Amino acid sequence: MTRLPAAFLARPIAHRGLHDRKGKVIENSLSAIRAAAAAGYGIEIDLQCSADGEAICFHDDDLQRLTGEPGAVREWRSEDLAEIGLKGGGGDLVPSFAQALEAAGDAPLLVEIKRQGPEVAAGKLEFRAASLIAEHVAAGRGPVAVMSFDPRSVAWFHQHAPEIPRGLVSMDWDRDDAGGEFDPETRRDMTRMASFEPSEADFFSYRWRDLPTPRTRALRDAGVPALCWTTRSPEEDAAARRHADNVTFEGYVPEA
């Protein structure tokens, strides 16, 4: 098991960077990443694959909500994405992962590898991300860890880039009809993180309001680092920390 660096447990992790739409700092933007780093937080970002195989820092499957442009990230080439502005931002454009790494600098960076559609070849995004992470770490910059809801992505990093800490993201998939696209057995397996050991995950990140579960307790008791997402107030922060080692937060300013 690859150890998760202590830096990921030492300071709160800003969800999609330290964003503030009222202040024209948009989620997953370079401004949000820089703001989180400057405030002394860890940083969480999302990663998707462009049509030409570049790793792009963006959460939604499609571009509409944050840019007003049509189509999915995977349908656009990276050079075209790089010219698209983020709505409500102060001039920020859709960033590449390379730019996000540079903006994060020495801060701990937690990277969620988003589930990719069948249009994206298996391992394509992971390969590009691993290459850029290796360059970042070799240059002596801050630690980077990856995580995903998709255990196949976690397993890819174990097999091809075992030096990069990797985690499994999950939640109670029967709550709020979150797992409606999956059959009951699959929802049960995902909720209890049945793929944690087969994927060789090093840590997990669980939706905070679904904590604790017998499974998360058992993993944590076994020494597995437990992160959680996403707390939105000091009260939620305090509640989450009873069952997790660190929080991913937004909408308030915890002590760094």
C-alpha positions in Angstrom: 0.0 0.0 0.0 1.3 3.4 -1.0 1.1 5.8 2.0 -1.0 8.9 1.6 1.3 11.8 2.5 0.6 13.4 5.9 0.0 16.8 4.2 -3.4 15.5 3.0 -4.5 15.0 6.6 -2.8 18.1 8.1 -4.9 20.9 6.5 -8.5 21.2 5.1 -8.9 20.5 1.4 -10.6 23.2 -0.7 -13.2 21.6 -2.9 -12.5 22.6 -6.5 -10.2 25.2 -5.1 -11.1 28.1 -2.9 -13.9 29.4 -5.2 -16.3 32.2 -4.6 -18.7 33.1 -7.4 -19.6 36.4 -5.7 -15.9 37.3 -5.8 -15.7 36.0 -9.4 -13.5 33.1 -8.5 -15.0 30.0 -10.2 -14.6 26.4 -9.3 -11.7 24.5 -10.8 -10.2 27.7 -12.1 -6.6 28.8 -11.8 -7.7 31.6 -9.6 -9.5 29.2 -7.2 -6.4 26.9 -7.1 -4.1 29.8 -6.4 -6.4 31.2 -3.7 -6.5 27.9 -1.9 -2.7 27.5 -2.1 -2.2 31.0 -0.8 -4.5 30.4 2.1 -2.6 27.3 3.2 -5.2 24.7 2.2 -4.9 21.5 0.4 -6.7 21.6 -3.0 -9.1 19.2 -4.7 -9.8 19.4 -8.4 -11.6 17.4 -11.1 -10.0 15.9 -14.2 -11.5 15.0 -17.6 -10.1 14.0 -21.0 -10.3 16.3 -24.1 -10.8 14.9 -27.6 -7.0 15.0 -28.2 -6.1 13.2 -25.0 -5.2 16.2 -22.8 -6.1 16.3 -19.1 -8.5 19.1 -18.4 -9.5 20.6 -15.1 -13.3 20.6 -15.2 -16.1 19.0 -13.2 -19.2 18.7 -15.3 -19.6 16.3 -18.2 -20.7 19.1 -20.4 -19.5 22.7 -20.7 -22.9 24.5 -20.5 -23.2 25.4 -16.8 -19.8 26.9 -16.4 -19.0 28.3 -19.9 -22.3 28.5 -21.9 -20.7 26.4 -24.6 -22.4 23.3 -25.9 -21.1 19.7 -25.8 -19.0 17.6 -23.6 -15.4 18.2 -22.5 -14.4 15.0 -24.3 -15.7 16.4 -27.6 -13.5 19.5 -27.6 -9.8 19.7 -28.5 -7.5 21.1 -25.8 -6.4 24.1 -27.8 -10.1 25.1 -28.2 -11.0 24.5 -24.5 -8.0 26.7 -23.6 -9.8 29.7 -25.2 -13.1 29.3 -23.4 -13.9 31.6 -20.6 -15.5 30.5 -17.3 -18.8 32.3 -16.8 -18.8 34.8 -14.0 -15.1 34.6 -13.6 -12.5 37.4 -13.7 -11.1 36.3 -17.0 -10.3 32.7 -16.1 -10.2 30.2 -19.0 -10.8 26.4 -18.8 -7.4 25.2 -17.4 -5.4 22.2 -18.4 -4.1 19.9 -15.7 -0.5 21.1 -16.4 -1.7 24.6 -15.6 -3.5 23.5 -12.5 -0.3 21.7 -11.2 1.7 24.9 -11.8 -0.9 27.0 -9.9 -1.0 24.5 -7.0 2.8 24.8 -6.6 3.8 23.3 -3.3 0.3 22.7 -1.9 -1.1 19.2 -1.6 -3.3 18.5 -4.6 -6.0 15.8 -4.6 -7.2 15.0 -8.1 -10.5 13.3 -8.8 -10.4 11.3 -12.1 -13.9 11.6 -13.4 -15.7 8.6 -14.9 -15.2 8.7 -18.7 -17.7 7.7 -21.3 -17.0 4.9 -23.8 -15.7 7.5 -26.3 -12.5 7.8 -24.1 -10.2 4.8 -24.3 -9.5 3.1 -21.0 -6.4 4.5 -19.3 -6.0 7.4 -21.7 -6.7 10.1 -19.1 -4.9 8.2 -16.3 -1.8 7.9 -18.5 -1.7 11.6 -19.2 -2.4 12.5 -15.6 0.3 10.1 -14.3 2.9 11.6 -16.7 2.2 15.2 -15.6 2.2 14.2 -11.9 5.6 12.5 -12.3 7.0 15.7 -13.7 5.5 17.8 -10.9 6.9 15.6 -8.2 10.3 15.2 -9.8 10.5 19.0 -9.9 10.2 19.0 -6.1 6.7 20.5 -6.0 3.9 19.6 -3.6 2.4 16.1 -3.2 -0.3 14.8 -5.5 -2.8 12.0 -4.9 -5.5 10.7 -7.2 -9.0 9.3 -6.5 -12.0 8.2 -8.4 -15.5 6.7 -8.0 -14.4 4.3 -10.8 -12.4 1.4 -9.3 -10.9 0.7 -12.7 -9.2 4.0 -12.6 -7.8 3.4 -9.1 -6.6 0.0 -10.3 -4.9 1.5 -13.3 -2.8 3.7 -11.0 -1.8 0.7 -8.9 -0.7 -1.2 -12.0 1.0 1.5 -14.0 1.9 4.3 -11.5 2.1 2.6 -8.1 4.1 5.5 -6.6 1.1 7.8 -6.9 -1.2 7.5 -3.8 -4.7 6.5 -5.0 -8.1 6.5 -3.3 -11.7 5.3 -3.9 -14.6 7.8 -3.7 -18.0 6.6 -2.5 -21.2 7.3 -0.7 -24.5 5.7 0.3 -25.8 5.0 -3.2 -29.3 4.2 -1.9 -29.7 7.6 -0.3 -31.5 10.3 -2.2 -31.9 7.9 -5.2 -28.3 8.7 -6.0 -27.6 5.3 -7.6 -30.7 5.1 -9.7 -28.8 4.1 -12.8 -27.4 1.0 -11.1 -29.0 -2.3 -10.0 -29.5 -3.0 -6.3 -26.6 -5.3 -6.0 -24.2 -2.9 -7.6 -25.4 -0.1 -5.3 -24.7 -2.3 -2.3 -21.2 -3.1 -3.5 -20.4 0.5 -4.2 -21.8 1.7 -0.9 -19.6 -0.8 1.0 -16.7 -0.2 -1.3 -16.3 -3.8 -2.2 -13.7 -2.8 -4.8 -11.4 -1.2 -2.3 -9.1 -4.1 -1.8 -9.2 -5.4 -5.4 -8.4 -2.0 -6.8 -5.5 -1.6 -4.3 -6.7 1.7 -3.0 -4.6 3.5 -0.4 -7.3 5.7 1.1 -11.0 6.5 0.6 -13.1 9.7 0.5 -16.8 9.2 1.5 -19.7 11.6 1.5 -19.6 13.1 5.0 -23.3 12.8 5.8 -23.3 9.1 5.1 -20.6 8.5 7.7 -20.0 6.3 9.6 -20.8 2.9 8.1 -19.6 -0.5 9.4 -17.2 -0.5 6.4 -15.8 2.9 6.8 -15.3 2.2 10.5 -13.5 -1.1 9.7 -11.2 0.5 7.2 -10.3 3.4 9.5 -9.7 1.1 12.4 -7.3 -0.8 10.1 -5.3 2.4 9.6 -6.7 3.4 6.2 -6.8 7.2 5.8 -10.4 8.5 5.6 -11.2 11.7 3.8 -14.8 13.0 3.2 -16.7 15.3 1.0 -18.2 18.0 1.0 -18.7 20.0 4.2 -20.3 23.4 3.8 -20.3 24.9 7.3 -18.2 24.8 10.5 -21.0 22.6 12.0 -20.7 20.0 9.2 -17.0 20.2 9.5 -17.1 19.3 13.2 -19.6 16.5 12.6 -17.5 15.0 9.8 -14.3 15.0 11.7 -15.8 12.6 14.2 -15.6 9.9 11.5 -13.0 11.1 9.0 -9.3 12.2 9.2 -9.9 15.3 7.0 -12.6 17.2 5.2 -13.1 18.5 1.7 -14.9 21.8 2.2 -16.5 24.8 0.4 -18.6 27.8 1.3 -16.8 28.6 4.6 -13.3 29.4 5.7 -11.9 26.8 8.1 -8.6 27.3 10.0 -5.7 26.2 7.8 
